[in-house]
Amino acid sequence: MVWPVIGYPLGEENTVLQRLKALAQPARAIAAAFPAAARAALVPLVLLGVIGTAGFLLFSHPPMQSVGRGEIGVRVNKFTGEVSEWQDGGVLVLPGLHEMRVFSMRDRSYRPAQIARADGAAPLQSLEGLSLGVDLAVRYALDPAKLRAASLTLPEDIGGEVVEPAVRGVIYKVFARYTVREIFSTKRVEIQQAIESELNGKLAADGIALRSVLIGKVDLPADYRRGMDGLLAEELATAKMRYTLELKEKRVKETALEGEAEKVRREKAAEAAGQAQVIAARAQDEAMKHVIPFKQRQIEQRQLEAEADKVSRIRTAEGSAQARKIEASGEADARQKLADAEVYRLEKVGKANAEQMAREGALVTAHPLLIQKTLADKLSDKIQVIIAPPPSDNGFIGAALLGGQKK
């Protein structure tokens, strides 16, 4: 017959067989006390009883137990005293042979509610003997390195039977060393460190690792709170007055410093202005050294420019006079030539007119009718030309038209 040994240390299957054989020995002794016929009828009943008993034991105490995530199972062999640890899986636990405990390795928190209020069930006591409440939180967890040894002595309720008494024994002793004012304001970090130091040693002896100790709200006694409120008001008034006086003193100093600063600023400004004037005078002096020769050169330059302008004007006037003289001479010559030309023209025109008149006179003498034709040509645009024979007396042909009288 083969027994399952899943999750079981090697070498313990022989012990299991020995236990089963030991359980079967009483049944054999009972069967030997009866006759053979009775034994033949009793054997099935005994076997059925043994099987039923074994089935009931397996049903009520299953041999396989599971260890979840974040947990450690500690199995103890009752006969050999061997202790083994198991994580994340199934563990074979035989009834009567093994004892199994599962411990959670997650962090836990303990907050004593009895000390949270000054008028609570078990408030803390200060150095003056006043009751006060503190919101305290202790975070702890089982130490995996010490779990094998501590599992034999740790109770089922670790928080209520180990952590709570240790915390109570430490916090009452530590808080009794300080006054209410120190607990409330200035010594919180020191108190927290003292609690952690003393509590860590006590819990470590039981295989518990202290993570942290947190101190929250401090509940003061009602009378003390009223007194503290009044004292705080007086302190605030005193501090306000002190700050007011300091502020006024600082304002006086500030005014004095501002006056000194203004004085120094004016002195510096006056010195700067004087230095600026000195520098300006020096610069002007240096500039005059260069300006005077420059002015002299400008005067000389202007004189030279005036003389040059005078000479230029004289030469321009001389040139203009000569030009006018030349122009007058040229104009006189031109007029003389024009007069000569006009005389020559008049002479030629006169001669031409005389010759023309001579020719016309001769022509008119030869042809008297030309006078009438010429008259008609002159009047052609105003009157109609009438050609008539000359009168018999050889008079003017137009005399009759003009109404002249006959002689």
C-alpha positions, 0 to 999 in steps of 0.5 A: 500500500502506497501513502501520499506524501505531497508536501511532506518531508522525506522519511516520514511515510514509514512513521505513517505506516507504523501508526496504521499498524499500531491502530490495527493491532487491537482489531487483531487481538479482538479477532484472536479471542473468538472462534474461527467461525466467529472470526470469519463473520467478525472480520468483515465487521471489524474491517468495516468499522476500521474503514468507517473510523478512518473515513470519519477521521479523514473527513473531520480532520482532512490530511491536506491543509493549504497555506495562502499567499502572504502566510507561513504555515508551521508544522510540528511533528509531535513524536520527533519534535521537528518544526518545518515551514511551508508557504503558498501551497498544500501541506500534508497534516496527519491527525495525531501526528502533526500539528499545523499553525498558519501565521499571516505575515502581513502588517497589522495595526493596533490602536488602543481606544481606551487611551484616545480620550482624556475622559476615556476608560484608561487615559494616560497620565502626564508628569503633573498627574493630569489625564490626557488622551492620545490617538496612538497607532502601532504597526507591527508584523511577525518576523519571518526569521524568528517565526520557527522558534516563536511559533511554539510560544505565540498565543492564538490572539497575538494582538490581544495577548502580546502586543496590547500588554506590551504597548500598554506597559510602555506608553503609560511609563513613557508619557508619565515622564513628560508634561502636558505641554511637552506632550502636546507641542515640543516633545512629540518626536522624542516621545515617539522615538522612546516608545519605539525604542522600548517597544521594539525590544519587547516585541522582538523577544516574541518574534514580532517586528515593530514597523512604526509608532504614530502619535496623532491627536492629543486630547487635553483635559477640559480644565487644562484646555480652558487654562491653556486657551486663556494662557495662549490668549495672554501669550498672544497678546504679549507677543502681539505687544512685543511685536508691535513694540519691535515693529515701532522700534524698527520703524524708528530705526528705518526712519533714521536709516532713511534720513541717513540714507537721504543725507548720504544720497544728497552728499553723494549727489552734491559731490557728483554734481561738483565733480561733474562741474569740475569735469565739465570745466576741465572739458570746456578748458580743454575744448577751448584750447582747440576751439580758439585756434579753430576760431582763428583759422575760421576768421582767417579763412573768412578773410581769405574768402572775403578777399577771394570774393572781392577779387572774384567780383572785381574780375567779374565786373571787369569781365562784365564791363569788357563784355558790355563794351564789346556788346556795345561796339558790336551793337553799334556796328550792327546798327551801322550795318543795318542803317547802311542796309536800310539806306541801300534798300530804300535807295533800291526800292525808290529806284524800283518804284520810280522805274515802276511808276515810269513804266505805269505812267507810260502804260496808262498814257498808252492805255487809258482804260487801265485806270478804270480797270484798276479802279474796278479791281480795287472796288471788286469786293464791294461793287459790281463792275460795270464795263461801259464805253468811255464818254465822248468827252473823254471824261471819267467813266465813273462820273455818271455813276457818282452823280457828277455834273457835266461840264 
